[in-house]
Amino acid sequence: MAFELFISLRYLAAKRKQTFISIITFISIAGVAVGVMALIVVIAVMSGFEEDLKAKILGVTSDVVVTRLDGPVRNWPQLGGEVARVPGVQAASPFVYMQGLLSSSNGATGVVIRGIDPPLARRVISLASSMTEGQVSALQTPPAQEPGIILGRVLARNLGAWMGDRVSLISPFGQMTPMGRLPKARQFRVVGIFESGMFEYDSSLAYISLVSAQSFLDLGDQVTGLELKVGDIYKADAIAGALQKRLGFPYFAQDWMSLNRSLFSALKLEKVVMFIILTLIVLVAAFGIVSTLIMIVMEKSKDIGILNAMGATRRSIMKIFVLEGLIIGVAGTASGLAGGLGLCALLSRYQFVKLPPDIYHLSKLPVLIEPLDVAVICAAAVAISLLATVYPAWQASRLDPAEAIRYE
């Protein structure tokens, strides 16, 4: 063991008359530990919320969407074969997008209608996992029967329309008649209710079959675009770029991250801000490390003078106190790491913090521990502790040995 480390450990083990310094040292370690623990727990909870949000978004939307800038896609099977050649694309499904007015006997509201082909759509989106009533396959009704529609739970509540009820879909484009352009309306029967957990989707989104949407909008065999499933959702932006390059104008490919860029940018900014705010706890603990080392330097000035007289260099003296502060920082970081991981495990297993399910669609805090986040937090805590040692250690190295032991 190097003599600098040996002396650092001896100085931390305070004698009876130095109990006050020992208490300050313990407070410094506890301060670093509390800061690290708070950072790990808060960042893990925010990561959990972000991951839960991603799962909800990808439950009702696809990884990549391909559309045309100049209108509907005319020959979508050929386009599907073209996009399937791009590495990373696993499945494709056509869809029709439209906005309209949905009315029932109890009310009316504006909605977003998506026409899907259930057998193909289940390979691209996980709408079936969000269904609370009915089945997605119920959209495939025989031509002689009334077409079906699946509503978001909040939308169904606002309309007062539930399983088996009839609703009317009104298109704002309408159709030309001798009396001018009149709105086009068609009745649908509610065959399912879904709940994604995203208010924006649950309150304004409805699904009908692809055939019904094409017939309602007089599209023939045309569709709005293709929804794609990719192998790695975090490479969706690169795959969308490859699709754009392969298809060229007038096709336009967008990945799920760009479609929700503002939402995820806000979450990322919030995560960074919380990291900065909670790092201040570690900075406060760093002042405790500074005060502890300054008091030890004052207490050990005679020892420092003797070490200098025995041949210890200024670099060695500085190294002694840097190691002492570093030991405090590492001990606090290790304690905070253990406490943070333990608290995260408890939060993920037990419902200490209960959330109202009707608001958050969660019964407990979602916790996701990212190894990179934990590594950054621990590295930041140790770095701050190390920086806090520089001034006291430098002051100790500048002590004049003759002055330190003059009256001894």
N, C-alpha and C positions, 0 to 999 in steps of 0.2 A: 504494500500500500504506500503510495506517495505521501511524504510527510505533510504536504499541504492539505490533503484530504483527511489525514489523521488528526491534524490540529483543528480543522473545521468541525469535525465530529465531536471533538473534546469541548470546543467552545459552545456547541449546541447543547451539550449535557451540562446544564448549569449547576453550580454548587448551591448549597442552602442559602448563602448570602446573596446569591444572584437569582433568587426565585422570580423577582419581578421581570427580569429579562426573559426567563423561561416562559412566563405567562404571555408576554408580548409575542414571543416566537410562536406559541400555540395559537394565539389569535390570528397571526399572519397566515399560518397554515390553514386555519379554519376559514379565513376570508377567501383564500384562493379556492378552497374546496367548494364553498357555497357558490362562488361564481361559476366554476366549471360545471357543477351539478345543475345549476339553473340553466346554463347555456345548453347542455346536452338534452335536458327534458323539454325545454321550449322548442328547440330546433327539431327534435324528434316528433313532437306533436304537430308542428307546422308541416313537416315532411309527410306525416301521416294524413293530414288534411289534403295536401296536394295530391298524394297518391290516390286517395279516395275520390277526389274531384276528377282526376284523370279516368278512373274506372267508370264513373258515372257518365262522363262525356262520351267515352268510347263505347258505352253500352247502347247508345242511341244514334251515334254518328260513326262514320267510317274513318279509317286511317288516312286515306287519300281520296279526293274527289276530282274527277276529270269532267270538264264541261266544255262547251264551245262558246266563244265570245260573240258569235254572230247568230245564235239561235239554237234550236234543239239539235240533238244528235240524230242523224237520219238512219245510219246503218250501225246500230250499236253492237250486234254480234261480231261484225268485222273489227270494230274498235276494241272489243273485249279480247279478241285474239291477238291484236297488236300489243295491247298493254301487258298481256300474259307473258310476252317474250322478254319483258324487262326484269332483270334479276331482283328478287325480293318480293315480287307481287305473287300472292298466293291465290286470290280469288277476286272476282269482279261481279257486280250486280247492278242492273240498270235501276234508275229511279226517276220519278217525275216530281218536280217541285212546283208548288203554287201557293198563292195566298187567297184567302176567301173569307166569307162570312158564314159562320156556323150558327144555326138557330134551332131552338127547341121550343116546346110549349112553355118553358119557364124562363127563357132569356135568349140572348144572342151575343156573340163576341167574335172578334177577328181571330183567325187561326192560320197556321202554316200547315199545309197538307203535303204529305209525302206519299207518293205512290210507289209501292215496292212489290217485287215478286218474291213471296215468302220462301219458296225452296232455295232461291239463289241468295236472298238477303240474309238468311240464317248463317251463311258461310262468311258473311262480311261484318254484320253487327250482331250484338247479343241482346236483341230486344226481348227475346223469350225469357231471359233471366229477370227482366224488369216487370214482367206481366204479373199483376195481382189478381186479375179475373180474366177468364177466357184464354184462348190460344191464338197465336199469330196465324196459324194455318186456317183459322175461321174466315180470314179475308178471302180465301179461294171459294167463293160461293158459285153455284151453277148460274148460267146466264139467266135462267128463268126466275131466279130468286132475287130478293132485294140485296144490293151490294152492302157489304159490311164495312165498319169503320172502328178503329181502335183509338180511344181518347186517353189523354193524360189525366191523372186522377184529379188534379186541381181544375183542369178544364171541364171535366165531367161534373164536378161539384158546382162550378160556376153556372153551367148550363142546366143543372138539375136533371141530367140525362145519365142513366145507368144501364146495366146489361139488359138488352132486349128493347130498349127505348128507340124511338125514331128521331133523327135529326135531319135538318135540311142544310145542304151545302149550296151557297150562292156564289157564283163567280162574278167578279167586278167587270170582267171583259164582256160577258154576255154574248149574244148572238144578234145578227142583223135580221130585222123583220120589216114588213111594210110600214110599221109604226116607228121605225128607227131601231137603235140598239137597245135591247132589253136584257136585263140580268138573266143568267141561266141558272136554274136551280135543279137539284136532284136530292131525293131522299135516300138516307143511309140508315142502317140498323146497327146499333152499338153491339159489337161482338167481343169486345175486350177492353180492359182498363190497364194501363201501365203506370208505373211509378219509378222514375229514374233517380229521384232525390234531388234533381236540379229544377228549381222553380221555373226557370225560363222554358224548359222543355215540358214540364208537367202542366203548365198553364196555357200553352199556346200551340202544342204540337199534336197532330192527329195523323194516323196512317190509314190508307186505303190500298186496295190492290192496284197493281200497275195497269191492268186492263181497264179498271174503272176510271183511273185518272186519265189515261189516254182517250177513252171514250168521252169523258166529261169535257176535256179541253180540245177535242177534235184533232188529236195529234196523229192519229193513225198508228204506225209502228214507231214513231219517233219518241225519244225520251229526253229528259233534261240533261242527263249525264250518267256517268258510271261511278259507283262507290267501290273502293278497292280495299282489300285486306292485305297487309304486308307482314313479313316475318318478324321484323323488329320495329316496334312503334317509335323507337328513338332514332331510327334511320329513315323515318317517313319523309323528312325534308329532302334528304339526298335522293330517295327514290322518286319523289315528286319532281325534282330537278331533272333526273334522268328521263322521266316520262315527258316532261316539257320539251326536252331536247330531241327526243325521238319523234314525238307527234308533231311538234312545230305549231305555227299559227294555222287556224284560229283556236286550237285547243288550249285549255288552261288547266293546269294541275295544281291543286292546293293540298297541303298536308294538314292534319288535325291541329298541329301546333300553331301554324299561321292563321288558321280559322279562329283560334281562341287566343291569339297573341296578347291582346290587352289584358285578359284575365290572368294568364300565367306570368306576364310581366309584373302585374300588381302583386301577385303572390311572392315572386322572387324578390321584389323590392322590399316587401314587408319582412321577409326572412332576413335580408341583409340588415335592415334597420334594427330588428330585434337583436341580431348578433352584436351590432355596434353598441346598443344600449346596455345589454347585459354584460358586455366586456368591461364596462365601467366598474362593475362589481370587482372584477379582477384587478383593475387599476387602483381601486381603493385599497385592496389587499396589498398591492405593491408598495403603497406608501407605508403600510405596516412593516413590510420587509426593510424598507429604507430606514425607518426609525429604529428597528431592532438592530440592524448592522451598525448604525451610528452609535447607539448605546454600547454595543459590544466593543467597538473601536475605542470609545472613551474608557471603558472598563479595562480593556486589555492593552492600553498604551505602553505599560511597563513591559508586558510580554513581547509586544512588537519591537520595542527597543532592544530587548535581550536577543531576539531572533536576528535583528539586524547586526548586532554586535558579534553574533556567532557566525555570520557570513550569509544569512538569507538575503537574497536580492529583493529589490522593490517589486519585481515581477512575481516572485514567490509570495510576498506579503499580499499583493493584490489578488493573486490566485486563491489564497486562503479564504478571503471574504467573498469572492465571487462564488466559490464552491459552496460556502455556507448559505448564501442567498439562493443558490441554485437548488440545494438540498431542500430548503423550505418550499420553493416553488414546485419541485417534483413531488414532494410529499403531499402538498395540497392538491396538486393536479391528480395524483393517483387516488387520493381519498375522494375527490370530487367525481372522478371517472367511475369508481366503484359505486358511489352513492347515486349518480345519475343513471347508470345502467340498471341498478337495482330498482330505482323508482320507476323507470320506464317499464321494467318487467311487471311491476305491481300494477301500474296503470293499464297495461294491456291485458292483464288477467282479471283484475277486480274493478268494479265500477265505483271508484272513489269519487269521481266527478261525473255526475249524471247530467246528460243533456236532454232537453225536451225533443223527443223524436219527431213531433209534428212540425218543428222548426228546422232542425239540423238533419233529420233523417238518420240520426246516429244516437245510440243509447249510451255510448262511452267514447272517451277521447281516442281517436286513432293514433297509434304510435308506430313510427317507422324509424329505426335507427340506421342511418347511413354511415358506413365506416369512414368515408372521406370527411363527412361533417365532424365526426368525433375526433379524427386525426387533426383536423384544422383547429378545433377548439383546444385540444391538449397542447398542440404546438404553440398556439397564441398565448396560452397561459404560461407556459415555460419561458417563452421569449420575453413576455412582460416581466416576469420574475427575474430573469437574467439581466434585463436592462436596468431594473431597480437596484441592482448590486453595484453598478459601475461607479457611481459617485462615492459611496462609502468606502469601497475597496480602493479607489484612487486616493482618497484622503488618507487611508491607513498606510498606503505605500509611500506617502510623502512625509510621514512622521520622522523627525530628526531623532536618531537613537540617543544622542547625547542629552537632548532636552527630556526625552522620555524617562531616562534612568538617572537624571541628575540628583534627585533628592532621595534616591533609594539606597 
